[in-house]
Amino acid sequence: MSEVRDRRSAEKTRVDLLVTGDYVLTFNHKKEVVEKGAVALKGDRIAAVGQASSMGEKIEAKEVLDASGCLIMPGLINLHTHAAMTCFRGLADDLPLHEWLHEHIFPAEAAHITEETVYWATLLASVEMIRSGTTTFCDGYFYEDGAAKAVAASGIRAIVGQGVVDFPAPGIPDPRINVKAAEAFVLRWQNKYSRLMPSVFCHSVYTCSPETLIAAKAICKEHKILFQIHLAETEAELEEAEQRYGMRPVEHLLKLGILDADTLCHHAVRVNEKEIELLAQSGVGISHNPESNMKLASGVAPLPKMLTAGVKVGLGTDGCASNNNMDLFQEMDTAAKLHKVHQGDPSLSSAVEMVEMATKGGAAALGMADIVGSLEPGKKADLITIDLNQPHLTPMYEPCSHLVYAARGADVRDVIIDGRMVMLKRQLVEMDEQEIMGKVREIASRIRGRH
Amino acid sequence: MSEVRDRRSAEKTRVDLLVTGDYVLTFNHKKEVVEKGAVALKGDRIAAVGQASSMGEKIEAKEVLDASGCLIMPGLINLHTHAAMTCFRGLADDLPLHEWLHEHIFPAEAAHITEETVYWATLLASVEMIRSGTTTFCDGYFYEDGAAKAVAASGIRAIVGQGVVDFPAPGIPDPRINVKAAEAFVLRWQNKYSRLMPSVFCHSVYTCSPETLIAAKAICKEHKILFQIHLAETEAELEEAEQRYGMRPVEHLLKLGILDADTLCHHAVRVNEKEIELLAQSGVGISHNPESNMKLASGVAPLPKMLTAGVKVGLGTDGCASNNNMDLFQEMDTAAKLHKVHQGDPSLSSAVEMVEMATKGGAAALGMADIVGSLEPGKKADLITIDLNQPHLTPMYEPCSHLVYAARGADVRDVIIDGRMVMLKRQLVEMDEQEIMGKVREIASRIRGRH
């Protein structure tokens, strides 16, 4: 008997973990939804996806995660964060943009942002994102070594962008070395962890000269990393670009050779039809951040037109000073509803499109479409489960409808990143979140005292 | 010693329950926030509100609920629901309005709405609302006896409106008796439970004739109950009113004598400045339902103008077919952000205004300002606690900012309604939610089969 069993199991594929649940949303090219499905993981990769019953015959798993009553889906991708700004969450709201930025956020940053505060506040952001189902985020801030260390410690996947501006910034008192400092950051972190990719984040066309932008983009090309920039976020930005360069920001960046498939632009609120066409042709990635754009009254980005034109758009939350949380489930909901009312058409921005934007769309915008964003064999094992057995998710007719219009980050039960269990039944596996919250509360009490 | 202690305690006010927490948001006329505060309850009423330390000297409580790490606030008021529509949650989304209503919702209602389905689906809605911090809701639907029974069973406070339309409706095949049936409903439920107030809900000016509206309003006056109606929700409604009555809906209702302090109108999306003035003068209550208005692309109600004009506005979710959840925390967030971007002014719709609208504002719109909506001695003991010790609520600079921009329904820890503990540490005290979810899943499987 024992010999027979051995022979039979020898024929089976051995995997490390089998996750079984009521539904698997694959977001493969057919957008298949598998009822009573399972995902098999081997190391940091997905080995197989299919029906639990047939997988059981072919696969032998060291461990099984029974997610009965749950939906299994790709982890969400937060395309735009300033993660360390969790320490300013709710510090100043409901203010005119200039007053908010110049009287509150900039002074608080100047006084309190250090590598240590960035480390703890990014760790808090990572915990918040993991708890709400984000498995990859794309960041940009100063003292970004602190963010990189937090990513390394937290188990989350991230693109970590060192900020560049042409004036003194936290950690870079001399702006003449801003690009050099960013390159040094890239060299410190490249190829150190497979989960962590360094990047350079030039703040905007109005805070970075053409020379700075060109130099920073050259470094990104040399090291094959992502270049990031805020683009066409506000009316004031357009006016300033017109005044300084005699053209709108999209044209300006295009002329400088910045817009290509290895660049990610944030917001694109104020882009016209011609510019949308240019964005599509260039292959550039765009982050759509509806809640931040609403809260700061920046405007409504033309998302439906961008999607129709084939622009690679993903979803972001922006920093916690302008949202004020990092829950992408809520961001999907807001995006879906905002564009319907803005265009007067309830059929726009469908639930399926929004989930696709927050997973596969984000991966494509990052140039990581082969690595994350869907549950397919060979991709990185980044997945989450959603607990469907809750009053506000009952009954269920269509999974994507629930993910967008009814679910919230708190409905995420388990999180696996890079094949590693990071959250199990809403308990973080390794991180001490009480310690992390305590550290950020200490930072906040200093900010409160000197603000 | 024991004698001394007895004498001392004899001098103290005896209460049933003392709830202590890190902050008490009173929403009294000074909007006082008490740090390290407490609320004392006696029977179904609030006996005292103050600092926990000084309350301890004056009050002897049979029981203490220690909500350390939590914020205590008035329960939220959901001003507009069709609670039983939880059974259609996500049945049909992202469709043009006419197709959604006529090909999906109306046929499903005709085939599946009975007193029993209304009972279970309203019970599910009540559980969902309790879990997300709503302690009072204002409903309108058919077979509303089912809703009233669910309210009685759930422990929640509600205004329960029997629906009236001039065509055959669930439970009222003969529209000639629609108003009589509503009156019979009122008589069955009036003064039966202090938590439950019957109401008459005339659907709209385009589904109810002037005669029906006048007769229904007369009954409401006679029985001193709330009259409800959808008002100026869509452009089509305006066109139809112009065509039939040669005037806009507000003027039409004003002429019929419908608009007074005992009437609650839902939506008021398409009202001009003159009409806003008329709404303010009439003392009528208005429910603002931003997420439903966005999802159905109905438009953006002029909330900031209504608030400035002194219109009594509260917040609602509308039914689950057009939202698709009943989380008022999310609704506050959406309302705050929507009006900022819509008007291009980030200082509009502040966090404090939004929380006030979801508590005190709702109470005023219902004519219940003396009963609920704030934590003040003599008012009904309807309160909730929010667990602040969570990553997405860390750090905290300003409580209302967190309630609107960072918190979600899932952050509600305890719920007390009418002095009774309904949810304790996220566990429902009396209701069996697995049974309730199971019953609604059965209803949904029938809907799925015949839809």
Interface residues (C-beta under 8 A of the other chain):
Chain A: T86 C87 R89 G90 L91 D93 D94 L95 P96 L97 W100 L124 V127 E128 R131 S132 E291 N293 M294 K295 L296 A297 S298 G299 V300 N323 N324 N325 M326 D327 Q330 D333 T334 A336 K337 L338 K340 V341 Q343 G344 D345 P346 S347 L348 S349 S350 A351 N389 P391 H392 T394 P395 M396 Y397 E398 S401 H402 Y405 A406 R408 G409 A410 D411 E433 I436 M437 V440 R441 I443 A444 S445 R448
Chain B: T86 C87 R89 G90 L91 D93 D94 L95 P96 L97 W100 L124 V127 E128 R131 S132 E291 N293 M294 K295 L296 A297 S298 G299 V300 N323 N324 N325 M326 D327 Q330 D333 T334 A336 K337 L338 K340 V341 Q343 G344 D345 P346 S347 L348 S349 S350 A351 N389 P391 H392 T394 P395 M396 Y397 E398 S401 H402 Y405 A406 R408 G409 A410 D411 E433 I436 M437 V440 R441 I443 A444 S445 R448
